[in-house]
Amino acid sequence: MTVIVKTVSSWVKVLIFLFGIYIILSGHLTPGGGFAGGVILASSYVLLMLAFGRSFVASNLPGSLASRLDCLGAFLFALIAILGLVCGGTFFVNFLYQEYFPGEPFALVSAGTIPLSNMAIGIKVGASLFLVILTLAAFRAESQQPTEQDLADPGVRGKE
């Protein structure tokens, strides 16, 4: 890609990432939430992958870190659900809203465990989708490499 595409992608990536965080944090007040915000977070890295290539993105966010974030998101989501059972008596009950944060309607901190669930889902979906795209890009890169048979046959179109 050209220098212009790489520069603009670097700037826009930050804006897309911040928008994904905004969608996750305000998902209990507006349309959006953890899933939509996680998809937006992953799309910021897809933009970098298109502009800079798979190796740059893999060095920026290694697959091992993305896998840990994926597991962390799933663990936090399950923990919130189990804490509802322990603290509120019902699986996945909104125990924070009832006792600690009744809050005023339509305020950012007014929904108890729902924003926490959105954050956990956002981490999970963003990391999972990033890993899927990274894996698909790795398979595509492997499939484009010439094999020994392709190198031996000079008549293969597009191969030298």
N, C-alpha and C positions, 0 to 999 in steps of 0.2 A: 504494500500500500504506500501511498505517497505521504510526504511529511505533513501535508495539510490534513489528511484523513486521520493520521495518528495523533496529531495535536488536538484536533477537534474531539476525537474520541476520548482522549484523556480528560478533557474538560467536561464533556457531557457525561462521562461515566460517574463523576462525583455527583452531579445533579440527579442522575437517575437513582443512584444509591441513596441519596438523601430523601428523594421522593418515596422510595420503598420503605425507608424507616418511618417516614411520616404516615404512610398508609397503614403500617403495622400499629403504630402508637395510637392513631385515632380511629382504628377500625371498629371500636365499640360505639362511636358517635356518628360516623359517616359510612357510606358504602366502602367496602374494602375489608381489611383485616389481615390475619396472618398468612393465609394462602396467597391472596393477591399481592401483598407486600413481599412475600418470599419469591414469587415469580419475578417481580420487578427487580429485586436484589440480584437474582441470578442473571437477569437480562443485562445488567450492567457489566457483568463479566463476559457475557456472550459478545457484547459490543467490543470489548477489548480483544477477545479471541479473534474476531473477524478482522480487526485492524492490525494487531501485532502478531498473531499466531498462537498456536497452542502452547508452545514452550514458554513464552512470556507469561501467559496467564497461569500456567502450572508453577512457575517460579514465584509469581505474585501471591497466589493462594494455592499452596500445595494440596495434593489430593488427600494426604494424611490429615491435614488440618480440617479440610472440608468434611472428611469422614468423622472426625471427632465432633465437629459442630453438628453434624447430622445426628449422631448418637446423643449429644447433649440436648438437642431440641426434643427428641423423643423421650428422653429421661425426664426433662422438666415438665413436659405435658402429662406424662404418667404420674409424676409426683404431685402435680396440682390436682389431678383427679383423685388420687388416693388420699391426699390431705382433706379433700372434701368429705370423704368417707370417715376419716378419723375425727376431724374437727366439727363437721356438720351433721354427721349421721347418715348421709346419703352420698353415693358415689358421684363425684363431680359437682357437688352442690357449691354454690357461690358463697362460701363461708365468710370471706372477707367483707362482702357487702352487707351481710346481715349484722355482724357484730362490730367490726372495727372501722369500716369506711362507708357509712350510709351515704355520705356526700350529697351534694346537690345535683339535680339532674342536668345532664349535658355538660358537666365539667370533665376535665381530662382524667382526674382521679375520682371517678364516681361509679365505677362498675365492678369493684372488687377483684375477683380472679379472672374476669374476662380479658382485660389487657395483658395479664400475665400469660394466659393461654394463647393469645394472639402473638405475643413475642416468641413463645416456644414453637408455635407452628411456623412463624416466619423464619426462624433459624432452621428448622427442620426442612421446610420446603425449599428455601434458598440454597442450602447446602446440597440437598438431594438432587435438585434440578441441575445445579452446577456440576455435580459428579456425573450425571447422565450425559450432559453435553460434552464434558471433558472426555468421557469414555468413548462416545460416538466419534469425536474428533480424532482420538487415538486409533480407532478402528479404520477410519477413513485414510489416515496417514499410512497405516500399515498396508492397506489394500492398494495404494498407489505406488508402492515400491516395486520395482521390477524383480521378477524371480529369475533363477538361473536359466530356466527354459526360455524365458523372454529374452534374456541376454544372448543366448546361443542362437536364437532364430532372428536374423536381421530383417525378415519380412514382416515382423509384427509391427502393426501400425502404431505410431506414436512412441515407440521405444527405440533406443539406440544402443 
